[in-house]
Every structure is written in structure tokens, then in C-alpha cells.
Amino acid sequence: MGWLERIIAFFDPKEAVQRKQAQLVLSYLNELEGKRGYDGAKRGRLQQGWNARGTSANTEIYRDAGLLRARARDLVRNNPYAAKGKEVYLDHLIGAGSHALGGGVRRTGCGRSGTGSATPRATRISTGSKG
């Protein structure tokens, strides 16, 4: 207890008790502040280099689309986890049996024509590249 609290306790014990309760509540809330909340909202050593902008995702991607595309392709070429991730993504997007061909994707499944007979179907998805 500091000198101010001792003086207050001498003249007004009820006020001293209320002050102590308020201090305990504040210390408890300060402890919770470090344990709760979003990691992205914390300020600390790990977030010092985090340069977050307030722009939309589309703006960020458009600004560096070429570099992002090149790095993603390099990652798929050199990292088996990324290659498998791309394969799983395409399987869920188009369906099992999808095969990457050049600039697009070909599905080897069958669809139904208007006459009811099974016809082979191929679907091409543009990757946004010109080559």
C-alpha cells in the first residue's frame, strides 16, 4: 500500500476499500487483455514488422499480381505440399479425374446430352496467363 492509500485509509476506510477493489479489477482486466483478443490486434515483438494496409484484397492482389503468380507457380514446382494442395483444390473445384494441361484444366468425366446418351465432356478454366 502506497503513502496515498494509507492516508485515505486513515481518514476514510470505506473509500480505501473501494479504491483497492477498483485496483484489483483493473489488474485483472489487464491480465485478461494479454490472454484474450485477436492475434492480429496485438502489439508486440512478433507484430513489429507487420505492415497491414487498409485496402481491399483485390487492390493488394492487383498491385502485385505478376509477382504473386510467379511465386505461386514456383512454390507448386518446388514444394510437394503446395503441389498436392493445388491438386486437391482442383479436385474439389472441378471434380475427381481432373488433369492439368498447359494453361487450363481438362476433366475426363462424362456428361449427358439432350438425347440422354453419355458424352465425353471437357472443361477449360483460364488461368489468366497468355502463354
N, C-alpha and C positions, 0 to 999 in steps of 0.2 A: 504494500500500500504506500503510495506516494504522500508527500507532505500535504498536498491539497486535499486528498481524500481523508487524511487524518483530521485536518481542520474541520472539513464538512461533517465528518462523523462526530466530532466533539460537540458542534453546535446543533446539528440536525441529523440524528441517526437514521431516520426514515429516508431522507434524501440520499444518504451514503449507501443504503441498501439498494435503492433504485438505480443509482449510478453503477454499482457493482453488477447488478443484473443486466443493465444495458451493455456494460463492457463484456460480460460473458456471452451475451447474444451476438455481439459484433465479432468476437473472436471465433465463435462457432461458425458464423456466416463466412468469415474469411477462410476458414478451413475448408468449407464446402466449395468455395469458389475455385480452389485449386483442384478439387476432385470431380466437379461436375462441369457441364457445358460442352460445347463443340470444340474439338481439337483445332479446327481452323480458326477459331476466335481467340485462342490463347496467344499470349505474347511471351516468348521465352527464347532460349538459346536455339532451339530447333526451328523456330519460325523466323529467325533473323533474315535469312536470305530469300524468304518467300515474297516474291513481287506479284501480288494479286491486283489485277486490274478490274475495274467495274464495268467492263464491256461484255457484250454477249459472246456466247461460244462461237457463233457464226462469224463474228468480226475477228476473233482471235484466229480461227482456222483460215479464213480468207487471207489474212495478212501474211501467213507463213505456210500456205498450202503446199507449195512445191517442196519445201524443206521437210515438212511433216510427211508427205507422201514418200519421199526418198528414204527417210529414216524408217518408216514403217516397212517398206519393201526390203530394206537392208536387214531389219530385225527378223522378218519372216525367212529370209535366206540363211541367216547365220544363227538362229536360235530355234531349237526344236520345239520349245514350248510355244513360241509365237506361231510357228508353222502349224502346230496342232490346233492352236486357238483359232486360226484362220479357217482351218478345215472344219472344225466343229461349228463355227459361226455360219459358214456356207451351208453345211448340212441342215442347220436349223432354219436358215433363211429360205433355202430352195427345196430342201428335202434330201434324203439319203440318196446316194448314187450320183452326186454332183461331181463334176470334174472340171478343174480349171484349165482353160485352153486360151493361151495367149492373153488377149485383152479382156476376156469375158469368161462366162461360165456356161457349160453345157450340161443339161440334165438328161439322163438317159432313161427316164421313166416313160410311161405311155399315158396318153390322154384319150378321151372319147370324142369322136367326130359327131356331127349331127346325125349320121346314119346309125350310130350305136356301135360301130366297129372300132376296135382299138387301133390307134395310130401313134407312131413314134412322135415324140414332141421334143423340141429343143428350145431352150430359153437362153437369151443372151442378156447379160447385165453389163452396161457400160461402166468402165472403171474411171472414166473421166480423163483418161490419157489419150493422146493422139497417136501413140506408137505401140 
